[in-house]
Amino acid sequence: MAFSEIEYGVTDRIATVTLKRPERLNAFTFTMRGELIEAFDQADADDDVRAVVVTGAGRAFCAGADLGGGGGTFGLRDGGETVDGAPRDGGGTVALRIARSLKPVIGAINGPAVGVGVTMTLPMDVRLASETATFGFVFARRGIVTEAASSWFLPRIVGIAQAMEWAATGRVFPASEALEGRLVSRVHAPDELLPAAYALAREIADNTSAVSVAAIRRLMWSGLSAASPWEAHAADSRLMAELGGAPDTVEGVTAFLDKRRAAFPMKVSKDLPPGVPSWPDDPYGV
């Protein structure tokens, strides 16, 4: 499909999703919501895509929800979807779609990331930031609550004390504080941010099994809410049994013994073993 508020492209097995409303600091809209979901659908369906990099056009990553609707902005809904009887939060639909991605997702946060502009990055696997980036969980300053399932994601990433400090104050903070609080993995000079994100994506694409990475991603994220290590042990055991004699495993071991780069033959679109967790499960049937 043709996109109007994002840009999507694939080069050298890396998909790039660029939020593209620079005149509005890439503020989030329901149109952008739908386009982001479609972009991740495309990335998952394309076996040539091994990793996804998400960034923003211009000087911002995403300045949060577009407040052009004035004081009624957060009372506006595009209708249709509900969850437990309430209209679904738009940011949450994006966050949950990113969460179930079968490809690793790298956020290259090039500027201000505020509100949904930061919460949408929480289900991404790695967040890198520019020195010029700023962050803000500003919801309490707008009279609303943390959204995009961030009350689940944020404490798991940074701990409950840090999550509550940022959410309760609603203050905007610099990339250095985001790094110290472990919200981002690394901070780069502005012109080094995208090269660093692509280098990480390239390391994944060039050296790993796509099926293994998809399975590991689901194991890691679903394991965050496992009741005990025994649940992880059971999931690991199923997948080790299913993949132990699979073509990618044979190729990986043979390539290691031959001292060459592996050429993994399996495809995410058709070769995922049944033991891969279907995370996050939907208890509401939406």
Buried (B, 14 or more C-beta within 10 A) or exposed (E): EEBEBBBBEBEEBBBBBBBBBBEBBBBBBBBBBBBBBBBBEBBBEBBEBBBBBBBBBBBBBBBBBBBEEEEEEBEEBEEEEEBEEEBBBBBBBBBBBBBBBBBBBBBBBBBBBBBBBBBBBBBBBBBBBBEBBBBBBBBBEBEBEBBBBBEBBBBEBBEEEBBBBBBEBBBBBBBEBBBEBEBBBBBBEEEBBBEBBBEBBBEBBEEBBBBBBBBBBBBEBBBEEBEEEEEBEEBBEBBEEBBEEBBBBBBBEEBEEEEEEBEBEBEBEEBBBEBBBEBBEEEEEE
